[in-house]
Amino acid sequence: MRRALAVGASAVVLLLGVAAPGATAAAGAAGPQEPEQHSAGQRSPGQKIADALRRSPVYVDPSLATAVDGEQQRKLVDQIRQTRLPIRVVLVPLVEGDSWGGKPEQLAEVVHDRMGGGPSILLTLGDYSDDIAAQEWPSGAHQAFHAAAAVFFQDDMKGAGPARRLARAISIIKAGNGDEVYRKATAGLGSPKPGPDRAAGAGAGQGSPLIRVLSLVGGPLLLVAAAALLLRRRARLRDLSTPFALPRSVFAAAREADEAGLRERAGEEVVRLGEEARGAQGDPTAVTRALDAYAAAGTVLDRARGTADLAGVFALIAEGRAALSPAPAPTPAPVTLPLCFFHPLHGPAVRRIPWRPLGRREQLRVAACEVCLRAVRSRRAPEVLTDRLEGRPVPYFEVPAEDSLWAATGYGSLLSGDGDSLAARVQRGDFTRTLK
């Protein structure tokens, strides 16, 4: 779907650029706007980022510091300086309702304006969890837009972290051949596979002017229609919040919030899950599981005594949303991973890995997010959610299992399967049993 959307969107941009160049100019004449109003003397978010970029070409929001750590930031800075190009990296969470409306192009426009304009290339997070975007002034001078877009389609970049993706995009921008790299990366997307029937009729209308005209005109129109359909579907999916449609920025913001803010955000997500579950249609069993997760999340939220319990609310929400999004028939439902074992507020896990707790002989298979996966593989300690034991903070999984539902289940990583779930554990009283 994402590849079809990218191809369709490119056709839309091409057609709009040819048909209505005046409209684009008129839209830009108003200048970038930050929706939030700021009192006199208070810097806007865009101005704060612009000020930071005057000191370093790489700005990483504190909530994303675990995704691109200090060492990776320094390497990006060195790489940018070696290009001798006006490249800047701005990594901030993007979510609807923020100062840029959740749109990378709006963020780039605002920051570029706050920096006083002039030649510039801004790299930001894109619309998807594994995507980056680029805006360039003047447009097309270094083919930055396609340089960043090409990285999304390159096979060796699948599963790569944002630092590697940014480094690849910067290399392509320096080479100045982003358009060519993009064409190669997207070559064949949507192309029909050759078959006996097509081969037999290949020459039938090959020389017909009418066929050529229909192909030239109809092809882009079909792409436009497909892109519009996919955009509508994407908007609908965002509204429905499919299991891990919770954007990473939700978890990033939750991780940075104090306990009161985290509780408020958890309450909002519990309400949304309840609305989605009650309005869902389809497999009654899946809907029941989602409603059970909703009820369990409400129970935990009402009695939560700290961050560890509130993280459990998010784990139950993820479990409920996973139940609401089975794969379409006849495809079997995918195995959905829980939230990250080490720190649930990192968001969804990407893979299960073997891990042995320090000082123990037994080895566990736990679900880890990309950041923690990278830390474990490089023999570094991942960031771990803490709980309190005898008045002191400890990794939550060091609390005795009989005293903590989360230590017993690893927020879902240690469940046995076969109907075992966090919601079922809460329903049978495991959570209230651990409250003393």
DABELUR-V184643 format. One record per pair of residues at least 24 apart in sequence whose C-alpha atoms are under 6 Angstrom apart, sorted by sequence separation. I is the first residue (numbers start at 1). J is the second residue. D is the distance in whole Angstrom. If there is no record, write none. Layout:
i j d
I J D
I J D
This chain:
i j d
147 172 6
147 173 6
341 367 6
405 431 6
293 320 5
340 367 6
341 368 6
340 368 5
144 173 5
340 369 5
58 88 6
290 320 4
404 434 5
57 88 5
58 89 5
59 90 5
60 91 5
61 92 5
147 178 4
154 185 6
403 434 5
146 178 5
150 182 4
153 185 6
89 122 6
91 124 6
146 179 5
290 323 6
86 120 5
87 121 5
88 122 5
89 123 5
90 124 5
142 176 5
86 121 6
143 178 5
150 185 6
146 182 6
286 323 5
343 384 5
342 384 5
343 385 5
367 413 6
366 413 5
50 111 6
36 99 6
35 99 6
50 114 6
34 99 5
46 111 5
50 115 5
47 114 6
341 410 6
338 412 6
243 318 6
32 109 6
32 110 5
243 321 4
242 321 6
243 322 5
308 387 6
255 345 6
83 174 6
251 345 5
68 163 6
251 346 6
251 347 6
296 423 5
293 423 5
296 426 6
93 249 5
63 252 5
12 224 6
8 223 5
8 224 6
9 227 6
8 227 5
5 227 5
67 371 6
